[in-house]
Amino acid sequence: MEKEGILKGLTEATIAGDVEKATSLANEAIKAGVDAYEAIMDGCARGMSIVSEKYEKGEMYVPEILCSAEAMYAAMDILRPHLKAERVGAPKKVVLGVVRGDIHDIGKNLVKLMMEAAGFQVIDLGRDVPSEKFVDVSVKEGAEIVGLSSLMTTSMVVMPEVIREIKKKSPKTATMVGGGPLSPELAKAYGADGYAKDASQAVKVAKSLISGVA
Amino acid sequence: MQDRMTPMERLVAVLMGQKPDRVPVNPFILGFAAKICNLPVGDLYADPRKSFKAQLLCAEMYGYDATPMYGYASFGAWEFGGKVGMPYEPGQSAPYVIKHPVESAEDVDKLEVPDPRKAGSIPIAMEVGKLCHENRMPAVFQCGEVLTTAAMVAEPARLLNWMVRKPDVVHKLNKKIAEFFIEVAEYFTSTFGADGCMAFTGGPVESNKLISSKQFGEFVFPYMKQVHSKVLGMGVHTVLEHPCSDQNANLPYYVQLRKDLGWNGKYIWVFGPETPLEKQIECFGEHDVIMGNVDPPSFQFKSFEEVLALCKDNIERGIKNPSGYILGVGCELPPLAPPINVYALMKAAREFGRFQ
């Protein structure tokens, strides 16, 4: 199969959540000498970008997206070891987590997925994350962005404190928030640099923040 | 302004299709009651006596028209053999799952429908029910929704993935959960009599932020219909139904449910703020009560005047429902809401929701 066919196939396999096809095409890409970075970005990531658009339009829902993620990660596991350092560059780092007291992580995991597909390096702190950990990890990793997620009105109240500490200890790091009870107004009141209403918006907001802090 | 009816008289009037003195108020208060009574929120879910007393005192203090109840969104994990934590730590507002009892398709095969007399939180719910019954209030039991419960039994992302990869496994799990809910309903109705009970159901996993209406039709509707049909068949007359979050695309199925059940019983619909009251009236207004859906986070983050204005708007739109309206909140009232904002509900009901 020619390069264009492989890339198109990887895009389609990602959208369809077809793990078998994604795996086979990733192996074929390596065999055919297709650049691994190109296969990831113009194949899998393009597919995930279409998935994100479809989610935004109500044409795809979380069950299908989770399958798309499986297909994308299956292909990426094969392609990653073949990445050439000079092609990748230094990816922008995003520290991501659900704030203390909150264990609802579907939204955060979708954001992680979309961000990884868009080429960010995501450091996932998981859920019920102590406030200090967001600050410590963002400083240690030199993160460009810290993303805080919350689904509950009782847990989101720690966000201003976390954002303040990050601003104090790592002034160049941008912060963004998201989750059910959040709103653009609350995000602003909390001192966050960005707000994303869902996973598809998160990548756009992160990109705009990166261009702002670069 | 003085109220002329007691909360129970007011609620009965609405359920009977009569006009009470003013619109009733049900702020969907759980954790907030614990805060008001200076208790940890965990006590509201772990200690039935404290839970009942806190909810009762909170309702008395404000004068709203809700009776104590017991239930939470992560219901199912503990009942089917997993483990939950009670919300005693900062930031927590409801029980949360520590261990999901199902991790594989084989686990679903092995899963046994638990005995409701001993399962997880049911003894606590039963104890709250007994206290309600002794005080001539309805004993509330949780009977859904099935998919949200399945997500708590099997872990949400796993279950959502299985809906595409292993739909048969999801159906197998849903069947067991539906069977369990029917047994819970039988346990409560045999203890208190059907007239002494009210069913409560709802959940967030059915939301169209997660699943499509088509998936709702396949994985929710048949089980919801099965459980509701049985519950109404036992003689339970009132169902408090809370389609959580944005479920606008699922509305045709909820209407179909009521049609298929012959519009039997009285449903009290508590949709999220995403579903306009006018749409709800169009769907259910000829038969059912609609509970208002003021935006929950507003109670925590907006001023008294702003919340009062939201409540007034909700009353003016909801009061047009021919089969009755209750001023309420579109999901649980935030436990950290300033206490004065709950008073906004009462003030609005007394000033703008009075019937002649």
Interface residues (C-beta under 8 A of the other chain):
Chain A: G17 G58 Y61 V62 P63 E64 L66 C67 E70 V99 R100 G101 D102 I103 I106 N109 M152 T153 T154 S155 V157 V158 G180 P181 S183 L186 A189 D198
Chain B: G31 V41 E89 P90 G91 Q92 S93 Y96 V97 P156 A157 L160 N161 M163 V164 R165 N208 K209 L210 I211 S212 Q215 S245 A249 P296 P297 Q300 F301 P334 P335 L336 A337
